[in-house]
Amino acid sequence: MPNPLAGTKFYARVGNLITRPLWSILPAPAGFGILTTVGRRSGKARRQSVRAIRDGDQVFVVCMMGDRANWLRNIRACPEVTIRLGDRSLRGTARDIVDVAERQRAAEVYVGTTNASDYLDYAVYHWSVPTYRRVERAHRRWFDEGIPVVIELERGR
């Protein structure tokens, strides 16, 4: 039986209440990060836990809540962001991925990268036993149904 709360704003908020403070003290596990955007109305720093896959000077994230996610709206209003990966905070510029070739490459990187923490994430999200194939299929579905975003990191970071 799938988690009935998965994919809801409530689920996302509870997840953030748990992971943001934890990952502020400890380094986030591989494959996850804390994305900091500038609030489009408030101008204040806003933090969101995200699955973040780094590939060189780019970090790929997917907004699974679609256009209703505040962090995506904030990026579209002010694309300068900071992302904390492990124990490093990196600055960059975020944007939606619209180019077909870039989207294909992003899908390969995002879907093709599986970390140990993905198995726990899968178990909580789906309420079932994770396997490599199940996790990979979930990542594919999240990428295909969500809005992929790339963060172009500042050079030398």
Secondary structure as UniProt FT lines:
FT   TURN            4..7
FT   HELIX           9..25
FT   TURN            30..31
FT   STRAND          32..38
FT   TURN            40..42
FT   STRAND          45..51
FT   STRAND          53..55
FT   TURN            56..57
FT   STRAND          58..63
FT   TURN            64..65
FT   HELIX           66..68
FT   HELIX           70..77
FT   STRAND          80..85
FT   TURN            86..87
FT   STRAND          88..96
FT   HELIX           100..112
FT   HELIX           116..126
FT   HELIX           132..145
FT   STRAND          147..153
FT   TURN            155..156
//
